[in-house]
Amino acid sequence: MALSTYGEYSEGEVNVFRKVLKPGDICIDVGANIGAFTVPMAQLVGKHGEVHAFEPCGPNIDLLCANVLQNDLFNVIIHECAASDRERELEVTRQDALHAYSHPAINEGSVTVHGVPIDSLKLTRCKLIKIDVDRHELQVIRGARETIKRCRPIIYVENEHDDLRQELVAELVELGYRLYWHKPFQFNADNWRKNDRNVFGNLVSIMNLCVPDEEGYEVKSLDEVSDYRDDDEMFDREIARYNKYVDRNPDDLTSRLMYAHHQNLMQREDEAFAALAENLRREPMHQPSLAIKGFFALQRGNWKEGWPAHELRFGQPNRHQFGGDRTHSVPKWDGSKTNEPLLIWSEQGFGDNIMFARFFGEVLKRAPMAFLECRPELYELFDYSRVAGYENLYRLGRTLPQYKLHCSICSLPHILNVDDEMIKIERPYLATDPLLVKNWRGQGNFRMGQTPDPMIGARIGLCHKGSATSERPYTRDVRPEALITTLGRKFGPIFPLNNNGQFESFMMTAAAIKALDIVITVDTSVAHLAGALGVETWLLLSYDPDWRWGLKGTTSIWYPTMRIFRQPKFRDWASVIEEVSAELERRGYGRT
C-alpha cells in the first residue's frame, strides 16, 4: 500500500541506510519481502557492492526478483529461504505482500520454510545487517554470531515485541553492541508522490540501531536502549557497561550520564552527583545532564532547582512519546495575571494529570478565562469533581475554544513557582457519585456484576502493576502470586483494581476505590487517584522510586492519606509484603 500510495516505504528507515552504506559495501537484508529496502540498499552500495536478500515466501520472491530486475540491479543475491539460527525447517507467518496485515490476529496463517544461518555465507566483510522477520529476530542474530564477531557490522533490527525484547537486547549487548531506539514515522510528508494524505496516522517502526561499542560512537539524536535482564544485577550491569564506555572515551557524555542515572537508581548519591558534575564541567550547558540533575533535585524536594529543569523535557527528540510535541501558534503563559483565554493542555500519563490538576484553582486566580484539557478517560471524573470549575473542561482530541495563551498541565509547577505549601492539600480534590459507590457495594439501584455484592465483601483494594509503557515496570510491578495470593489468603477477600475491563472510566474506578477501606497499590495512576479521593492509600514503592515520592520516609507531601512502604534493598518485595501483612494484622483485617 505504501509503495503504491507514496512511491516509497518507511523513508525514515531508508535514511539509516543512506547514512551507513557506501559504494562497495556488502550488506544483508533479512526479511526482504518484495524489495522495498533491498532496492535502495543495492543502489547505495553500487555495482562493486553486494546485497544478500533473504526472503522465504514464494509470492514475495517473485515480486522481489521483478523489482531487482526492473531497477537493473545486478548486485543483489537473493536467498530463497529464511535466515535462522541453524539450518532447519521452521514455521513462519505467511507474509504475502499484497494481502498480509501487521496485526498478529489478522494474517494469512503460517507456512513451513527452509532456514539457514547467515554464518553459512562465510562473509569476510559486512557493513550492515537489517532484520525484520516477525518475532524471529533473535534466531537470525544467533545464526550470524560468527559473522558479527568477524565483520562487526551495524545491525538494524526490529524490536517491537515486549515478550522478546529483554532476550534480544541481552544477546546484542553480549556481542559487544551499543543499542539505540529508532522509531521513524511510517508517513513521510515529503514522499515521492507528494501525497499529503496520511493513511498511517502516528504509526511508527520500532527499531534498534546497534553499533559496535569498540567504535566509541555515540548516536546523540537517539535514546539508548538499556539491558534490563530480569535479575538483581540489572542496574549494576548497566553501571559497569557505561563505565567501560566512559573509560574508553572520557568525552562520551551520554555514557557518563547513564552511569550517573543508574547509580542514582541504586541510591548511590556520591557516585551519581560526581559523574553529573564531571559532565557539566566538560560541557556546562549539556541539556540531558541538566535535565537529570533537575530530576535529582525534584527527588530530594528541591523544587526551586527542579521545576525549571523539568521544562528541559521539551528539548528532547522523543517528546512525542509523552505528548510534548504539540505546537501552538500562541505564546506560552508566563504565570502572570491575564484576562486572555488560556489553554492548560494535557501531557504525560494519567497519574501526572491527576497529581497536577490540584493547581488549576491557582491558575484561575491568575487567569479567570483559563480552561483545562484532559484525557477522555478522566473527563467524567474531573467534570463531576469540578476540577476546572464550571464549563472549563474539554476532552483531549476534541475541538477547543479559541485561546491566546497556552501551558502544559505538567509545566504548572514551574510557571506557578510551586513550593511545599502549594503542594499540600487540606481536603480531597476529587470526588465521585455516591450512588456509584453504593452500586459497587451492592446497595444501589444497579447491579455491577453477577452477584448482589460485586466486591464480595472486600474491604481492601489491590493493584499490583501499572502500564507496561510507563517508566521501569520491571522494578515497579509486583508479581501477582507474590502479592495477591499472599495477602488474599490471609486478609481476603481482596478486590482487584487493575483494570481488566471492569472499569469503563476513571469515574468508575474512583467509585470502586471509595467503596473500599484501604487501597494497596504500586506506583501507578491508582495511587494518585486514591490519594486525590482522600482514601487511605498504601503505596508499595520500589528501591528506585519516581522523583515525586522522594528517597526516604513513610509519608508523601502530595497526598496526606498515603503511607509509603519502601523496599529496604533493591528488588526486595518480600520485606515490603511482610511489613504490609503485619500492619493489616495489627489493624484487624485478618480473616475471621
N, C-alpha and C positions, 0 to 999 in steps of 0.2 A: 504493500500500500504506500509506504513512504517513497519508494523509488518512482512509482507512477504519479504520485501526488506532488512530490517536491523535486524529483530528479536526483535525489541523494538519500542517504540513510545515516542517521546519527552522526552528523558532521562534527560534533564535539569529540567523538572517538577518533574520527579520521584525523583531526588536528593533532592528536597524540602521535599518530604515525608520521605525520609531517615533521614533527619536532625530533623524532628519533631516527628515522630511516634516511639513509643517504645512498646515492648511486653505488652499486657494487655490493651492498649489504645482502645477507641471507636472513630470511625471517620465516616464521611459521604461523599459519592461520588455522587454528583448531576450532572446528565448528564453522566452516567456511560458508555453509548454506549455499546461496546462489552467487556469491562472489561480491557482495556489497562492500566488503573490506578487502578481499583478495585483489580486486582490480586496482584500487588506489595504492595498495601496498606494492603491487607489481610495477606500477608507473613510477613510484618513488625510488625503488631500487634499480630500475633501469635494466638495460639488456645484459649488463655484466653481473647483475644480482640474481637472486632466486627467491621465489616464494613457494613454500611447501604448504599446500592447502589440503586439510583433512576434512572429508565430508562423506558420511556413510549412507545417506538416504538417496535412493535412486532418482526420484524426480528432481531433487535439488542438484544432483551431479550433472544431469542433462543440461539444466539451466546454467550451472557453473561453467561447464565446458563451452557452452554457447557464448556466454559473456566474455570469457577469456579470449575466444577466437574473434569475436566481434570487435574487441578492443586491440587486436593484433599484438597480443601479449604472448611471447614465446618463452618467457622466463618463469612460468608457473608450472609446478609439478603437482598434479592432482593425485591424491591418495584416496582411492575409493573405499575408505574404511574409517573407523573411529580411532582416535588416539586413546590409549588406555595405559594401565599400569603394567600390563604384560600382554603377550599375545593370547587371545582368547575370544570366545563368543560372548557378547554381552547384550543385555536388553536396554534399549534407549527409547525415549519418547519419539514417535514419528513426527518429523518436522517437515511437512510438505509446505514449501514456501508460499504456495498460492492459497493454502487453506488452514495453516496452523494458527494457533492462538497462544498468547503468552500466559494466560491463566491456566494453572495446572488442572483445574476442574473441567476445562474445555480444551480437549486436544483430540488428536486423531489416533489415539491408542499407542501401543508400543510395537517395536519391531526388533528382531534379533539381528545384530550386525557383527562383523568381524572387527576386532580391535587389535592394534599393535602399539608398542611403546615408541615414543619419539626417539629414544636411545638407539633403536634399530637403524635409524638413518645414519648414525655414526658421523654426524657433522663435526667438522673441525672448527667452524666458527658459526655464530648465530647472533644477530643483533637484537632480535625481538621475537617473543612468543606471545601471541594473542590467543586467549582461551575463553570461549563462551559455549558451553556444552550442556547446559540444563542439568545441573547437580552432579556432573561427573568431573568437575574441575580438579578435585584432589587426586583422582586416579590418573589424570593426564600428567599432573606435576610429578607424581611418583614414578611414572614411566619415562620421565625426562630428567631424572636426577643427575645422571652422569653427564648429559648434555649441558645441564645447568651449571654443574661444578666446573666443567671444562671450558665452556664458552662465556659464562656469566652474562647472559642476555638480559635486557629489560623484559619483564614479564607484565603483561596487561591482562588481568583475569577478572571475570565476573565474580562478584561476591555478594549476592543478594539474598541468600537463604540463611535465616537466623540459626537453624539447627546444624548447619555445616560450617559456619563462619569460624568458630573457635579453632577447629582442627585444621582448616585451610590456612589460617593466619600462622598458626604454630609451625606448620610444615615449611612455610616460606621463610619465617624467621630463622628456623633451624638451618635452612640452606644459605643463611647469611644475607638476607634481603631486608631492606627497609621499605615499608609499605605506606602508601598514601591513598586516601579516598579520592576518587574522581567520579563525580555524579553529573555528567552533562545532560542537559535537557534534550529530549528527542526532537523537539521542534526547533528549527533554526529559522529565525525571521528573515535572514538573508539567504534563503535557499536558492538553488539553481533556477527553479521555475518562477521565482518571485511570487510565490503563492503565500498570501498572508493569513490564510485560514489554518488555524491551529487545531488539528484533529487529535493531538496527543495531550492537550491540556498541560499539566505540570509533571507529566511522566518523565522520569529520568532513568538513565542506565546507572547501575550501581557497580562500579568497577574499582579494582585496586591497581594502582600503578606501583610496580615493585622494582626497586633499584638496588643493585649490589652495594652492600654497605661499605665495602672497601673503597669505593669511589669517593666516599665522603661528600656525596652530592645531596644537597638539601632542596626539596621542592617547596619553596616558600609559599606558593599560592594555594597549596592543598593541605588539608588536615591529615595528620599522621594516624596510622592505624595502630592500635595497642594490641599487644599479645596478652590477652587476659584468659589464659587457661584456668579452668575451674579448680584451683588448688590454693593452698595457703601462701604460696610463693609468688602469686601473680604480680603484686606490686614490686617486691624486691627484685624479681627477674627483670622488670622494666627499668628499675633503677640501675641495675648492673649494665643493661644493654645501652641505655642512654649515656651512662658514664663512659662506656667504651667509645661511643661516638665522639664525646667531648675530648677524651684523651687523644683521639686520632686527629681531631680538628677543633682546637680551642675557640675558633671563631664561629662554630656551629651553635648559634644562639637558641635555635629551636630545641636541639637535644638537651642543652643545659636547662631550658625552661621545662621540658618534660621531666627531667631529673628532679627539678625543684617541686613540680606538681606532685609527683609520686612520693617524694619524701614528705610532703605535707599531708598526703593521704595517710601515711603511716605515722603521722603526728611527730615527725622529727623536725621541729621548727628551726633549729640552728642550721642544719644542712640545707633546708628549703630556702631560708632567707639569705644565706650566704651565696647560694647559686644565683638567686634573683639579683642580688647586689652586684655580682660579677657581670651578669648580662647587662645591667644598666650602667655599669662602669664602662663597658665596651661600647654600648650604644644607648645613651641616656633616653632617647625617645623611642626605644623599641616597644611598639604598641602591644604585642602579645605579652611581654613581660610586665608592662604597666597594668594590663588588664588582670593578669593573675595576681599581681601584688595587691590590686584592689579587692579581689575576691578574698585574699588572705585577711585584708583589713575588715571586710564585712563579716567574715567568720569569727573575728575577735571583737565584734561590736564597735569597731572604729568607723562610724557612719560618715564622719566628715571626710575621711580619705577614701572610703569605699564607694560611696554613691557616685562621685564623678567618674571613677574608673569603671563603674558598671556601664557607663554610656559608651565605652570603647567597643562594646559588642557590635555596634553598628558599622564598625570599620572592618570586621572580619569577612572573608569572602563567602562563607556559607550561611549568611544571615537569613536566607530564605527558609532554612530548616526550623527556625524559631519564630517565623513570621515577621522578621525585622527588615524585610526587603521592600516594603511598601513605599511608594513615593507619593508626595503631596505637593501640590502647586502653591501652597500657602506656607507662611513661616511657622517654625516651631515655637510653641508658647514658652516664655521665659519665667513664668510663675507670677508675673506682676498682675495687678488688678486690671480687668478689662470687661467691657460690655459686648465685645465681639463674640459671635458664635464659635465655640471651641470644641473640637472633637478629641475625646480621650479614646484612643483606639486599642483594640485587643492585640496582645502579643504573648508569646510563650504558652505555657501549659495551663491547665485548669486550676491547679493549686496556686500558681503565681497570680492568676486573675482574682481568685478568691481572697488571697492574702492582701493584695494591693488595693482591692476595692474599698477597703476601710478609709482610704484617703480621698475618696470622691467628695465627701462632705466638705473637706477643706478646699477642694477645687471650687465648689460652688460659692464659697465665701469670697473667693477672689475673682471668679468668672461665672456670674449667675446665669449666663447663656450657654454654659457647657452642657454637653450630652455625652453619654457613655456608650461605647460599643462593646458587646460581649459575645462569646461563643454561643451558638444556638442552644446547646445543651444546658447552659447556665441561665438562659433568658427568663424562664418562668420563675426560678428561684430568686434571681436578682430583682425581678419585677415585683413579686409578692413582698420581698423584704424592703422595698423602696430604697435600694442601694443608691439609685440615681435620682431620687425624688420622684416627681410625677411627670410622666411623658418625656423623660430624658434618656430613655434606654432604647437601643437599637441592636438588631442582630448582625453579627459579622456576615458579610456576603450579601447583605440587602442594600437597597438604595438608602443613602444617608441624606440628611438635610445639608444645605449649603453651609460651609464653615470657613472662617477666615484664619483660624489658628489650629494647630494640632499638637498632640503629645501622646506618646505611648503610655499605657497604664503602668508599665514597668519602669518608666522614667520618672514617675511622680515623686518617688523619694528624693531623687536628685533635685528636681525642679522646686519642690516644696521645702528643701533642706530639712528632711525628716530627722528627728532625734528620738531619744528614748521616750519622751513624754508624748510625742505624736504617734508612736507605735502602739503604746499601751491602750487597751480598750476597757472601759468600765462595765460594759454590758455587751451581750451578743449583738452582732450587726447583721446576722442572717436569721431568717425565721421561715417557718413552713406552715402549711394549712393544718390546723388541729384535727380536722376531720380525716385527713390522710394519715395522720399519726394513729388515730383511733382505728382506721381501717387496717393498718399494719398490726395492731394489737387484737384484731378480730372483734372490735367493739363498735365499728362504724356502720355505714349504710352500703358498703360494697365489699365483697369478698375478694381479697387479694390473691388467694391461692386456692388449692384444692381442699384445704382443711379450714375449719372455723377459726383456728388461730394460726395465721400464716407464719408466725415466729416460733410456733410450737413451744411456747413458754420461755423462750430465750430472753435473757437479760443482758447478755454480753454479745457485742458485735465484733467480728474479726475480719481483718483484711491483711492477707499475707504477701501480696505482691501488687506492684503498680504497673504502669505501662511499660511494655518492652522497649519502647523508643525513647524513654526518658533516661536521665543520666545514671549510670552504674547500676542497672538492675541486678547484675551478677553479685554485688555485695549487699544491696539494699533489701532484696526479697528474702523471705524465709520459706524453706521447703514446707509444703502443706503438712506432710506427715510429721515434721518436727514441731509444728505449732498447733494446727487444728486438731490433729489426733491427740496430742499430749494434753492440751487444755480441755478439749471436748470430753475426753474420757473422765476427767476429774471434776470439771466445773460446768459441763454442758447442761442443757443444750446450748450450742453456740450458733449464732446467726451469721452466715457469711455475707460480707459486704463487698467482696469482689464482684463486679458486675458481670454476671453470666446470663444476662438477658432479663433479669428480674426488675431492673430499673430502666425506665424509659427516658429519664432525665435526672438532673441533679436535684430537682424538686422532690422526686420520688425517693431518691437516696437519702435526702435530708429528712424526710418524714420517717423512714425506717430508723435512721440514727436517733431521732428524737423519741422513738418508741423504746429505746434501749436505756439501760443504766450506764453502761461503760462501753466505749469503743476502744479496742486494742488494734493498732494498725502500724504498718511500716510507713516509711516516708513517702506518701503519695497524696493525691488530692483528697482522699477520705480524711486524712489527718487535718488538713486545712478546713474542710467542711465541718467536721465535728467540733473543732476548736472555735470556728466562727459562729456556730449554733449554740455555744456555751455548754455542750455536753462534755462530761468527764472523758478525757482522751488520754490513753496511754500510748505513747509513741515509742516503738521499738526501733532503736537507732543503731546503724552500723558504725564501725570504728572510723570510717571515712565519711563523715556526715556532710550534707549540703551546708552551705555557708550560713543559712538562716537559723540553724539550730546550735551554732557555736560548737565548742570542743569540750566544754565541761558543764556540769550542773544538771539538775533534775527538773528544772522549770524552764519555760520559754517566755520571753518578753512579748511574743506575738499573741499567745493565747493563754489567759490566766487559768483555764480549766485543764491545761495539759500537763502531764507528768512524763518525763523522759526516762526511759530505761536504755542505758547505753551499753554497748559491747565493751567489756573491760580490756579485751585484746582483739586483734584482727580476726574476723570471721567466727567469733565465739558467740554463737546464738544460744548454745546450751546454758550458759550462765544467765543470759537475759531471760530465757524461758523459765529457768529455775526461780529467778527473782520475781517474775510476774506471778508464778504459781504460788509462791509464799505470800505475796500480797493479797491475791484473791482468797487464799485460805484464811488469812487474817481478817479479811472483810466479810467472811461468812458466805462465800459464793460456792462452797463445795456442794456436791450432790447430797441430797438427804434421802 
